[in-house]
Amino acid sequence: MTGKKIIIAVVFIAFFLLIGISIGAVINVSDDQMRERSLQTLQDSEGRDNHHAVGLNLLDTESEAVINTEEPLRDIIQDNEVTVVNFFASWCEPCKRETPELNEYAQDTADSDVQVVGINIDDSVKNRDEFLKTYDVQYPVFELADEADMTKEFKISLMPTTFFIDSNGEVVRAYIGEIGPELITNYINYVKERQ
């Protein structure tokens, strides 16, 4: 009897281990498949985006340089095939997490036709400057001359929000939330293919 109970216990343990491993594999595969599917959907879409800013033009936005550039935002947009415009604030936790990656991305694409730009909104000068120093931001950062009107017109209410703009100043894509390098590259490729 004891040997039979041991065999039954071993079978049950093996059964539950197998189920646990199977569930873990399904969850991992599902996460990878979901990420692949979302990136593929982005690539296959026809440019439809449900953010209000898509289709608007950023060239007429007046801004003031904060650091790292003497070049106006308008010139940066027109001189590059794609401009990645990231709206951020120093108090925003996702902004803090994504800024090092944006900084690295900007440095990696410095000699290309892509430019990363930051626009600081809803912030104090002191906090903004501390943020830029803490994260050693190397890409051009601007503040808006008329922040209230611009954020209202472009419906920027959540941080971070990132626009992908073509050389004509049109917002082709918009992404709300923390963004990483892989998704940035996919959005940039989408804008380039569209032109």
C-alpha positions in Angstrom: 0.0 0.0 0.0 2.7 2.5 0.9 4.4 2.0 -2.5 1.1 2.6 -4.3 0.6 5.8 -2.4 4.1 7.0 -3.2 3.5 6.3 -6.9 0.2 8.1 -6.8 1.8 11.1 -5.0 4.6 11.2 -7.6 2.1 11.1 -10.5 0.1 13.9 -9.0 3.2 16.0 -8.4 4.5 15.4 -11.9 1.0 16.2 -13.3 0.8 19.5 -11.4 4.4 20.4 -12.4 3.6 19.7 -16.0 0.5 21.9 -15.8 2.5 24.7 -14.1 5.2 24.6 -16.7 2.6 24.6 -19.6 0.8 27.6 -18.1 4.1 29.5 -17.8 5.1 28.7 -21.4 1.7 29.8 -22.6 1.9 33.1 -20.7 5.5 33.8 -22.0 4.5 33.0 -25.6 1.3 35.0 -25.3 3.3 38.1 -24.1 5.8 37.8 -27.0 3.0 37.2 -29.5 1.0 40.1 -28.2 4.0 42.4 -28.6 4.7 41.1 -32.1 1.1 41.4 -33.0 0.8 45.0 -31.8 4.0 46.0 -33.7 2.7 44.3 -36.8 -0.6 46.0 -36.5 1.2 49.3 -36.3 3.2 48.5 -39.5 0.1 47.2 -41.4 -2.2 50.1 -40.5 -3.1 52.7 -43.0 -2.1 55.7 -40.8 -5.3 55.8 -38.8 -4.8 56.8 -35.3 -7.3 57.8 -32.8 -5.3 60.6 -31.2 -6.8 64.0 -32.0 -3.4 65.5 -33.0 -2.8 63.1 -35.9 -3.1 65.2 -39.1 -2.4 68.5 -37.3 0.7 70.5 -38.2 3.3 71.3 -35.5 5.3 73.8 -37.7 3.2 76.8 -36.5 3.9 76.1 -32.8 5.9 78.8 -31.2 8.5 77.6 -28.8 11.5 78.8 -26.8 14.8 76.9 -26.6 15.7 75.6 -23.2 19.0 73.8 -23.7 21.3 72.2 -26.3 20.2 74.1 -29.3 20.1 77.4 -31.0 18.0 75.9 -33.8 14.3 76.7 -33.8 11.9 73.7 -33.6 10.5 74.6 -37.0 14.0 74.1 -38.6 14.7 70.9 -36.8 11.4 69.4 -38.1 12.0 70.6 -41.7 15.6 69.4 -41.7 14.8 65.8 -40.7 12.7 63.1 -42.3 11.2 62.2 -38.9 11.1 64.2 -35.7 10.2 62.4 -32.5 8.6 65.0 -30.2 8.3 63.8 -26.6 6.1 65.8 -24.3 7.3 65.3 -20.7 7.2 66.8 -17.2 9.7 66.4 -14.3 7.0 65.0 -12.0 6.0 62.2 -14.4 7.3 58.8 -13.3 7.0 57.2 -16.8 8.9 60.2 -18.2 11.7 59.5 -15.8 11.8 55.9 -16.9 11.8 56.6 -20.6 14.2 59.6 -20.7 17.4 57.6 -20.5 16.3 55.4 -23.4 15.2 58.5 -25.4 18.6 60.0 -24.6 20.4 56.9 -25.9 18.2 56.7 -29.0 18.9 60.4 -29.8 22.6 59.8 -29.6 22.4 56.6 -31.7 20.5 58.4 -34.4 22.5 61.7 -34.2 24.0 61.3 -37.7 20.7 60.3 -39.4 17.6 61.9 -40.7 15.8 61.4 -37.4 15.8 63.8 -34.5 14.5 63.4 -30.9 13.1 66.5 -29.3 11.6 67.1 -25.9 8.9 69.6 -25.0 8.6 70.3 -21.3 5.0 71.2 -20.2 3.2 71.6 -16.9 6.4 72.2 -15.0 8.4 74.7 -13.0 11.7 76.0 -14.3 13.6 74.7 -11.3 12.1 71.2 -11.5 12.6 71.1 -15.3 16.2 72.1 -15.0 16.9 69.5 -12.3 15.3 66.8 -14.4 17.4 67.7 -17.5 20.5 67.7 -15.3 19.7 64.5 -13.5 19.1 62.6 -16.8 21.8 64.5 -18.7 19.4 65.1 -21.6 21.4 65.5 -24.8 18.6 66.1 -27.3 17.0 69.5 -27.9 14.4 70.5 -25.3 11.9 73.3 -25.7 9.2 74.9 -23.7 6.1 76.3 -25.4 5.5 80.0 -25.8 1.7 79.4 -25.3 1.5 76.2 -23.5 -2.2 76.3 -22.7 -3.4 76.9 -26.2 -1.0 74.3 -27.7 -1.9 71.5 -25.3 -5.5 72.2 -25.8 -5.3 72.2 -29.6 -3.2 69.0 -29.7 -5.1 67.4 -26.9 -2.0 66.7 -24.7 -3.4 65.8 -21.3 -1.4 62.7 -20.3 2.3 62.4 -19.8 4.3 61.3 -21.6 2.9 61.8 -25.1 5.1 61.3 -28.1 4.4 62.6 -31.6 6.0 61.3 -34.8 6.2 64.2 -37.2 7.2 64.2 -40.9 9.4 66.9 -42.5 6.3 68.9 -43.5 5.4 69.2 -39.8 2.4 66.9 -39.9 1.8 64.7 -36.8 1.6 61.2 -38.5 1.4 59.1 -35.3 0.9 59.8 -31.6 1.7 57.5 -28.7 0.5 58.1 -25.2 2.5 56.5 -22.4 6.0 55.3 -21.8 7.7 54.4 -25.0 10.7 52.2 -25.7 13.3 52.0 -28.5 11.6 49.2 -30.5 8.3 51.0 -30.7 10.0 54.3 -31.6 11.8 52.6 -34.5 8.6 51.0 -35.7 6.8 54.4 -35.6 9.7 56.1 -37.4 9.7 53.4 -40.1 6.0 53.9 -40.5 6.4 57.7 -41.0 9.2 57.1 -43.5 7.2 54.6 -45.5 4.3 56.9 -45.6 6.2 59.8 -47.2 
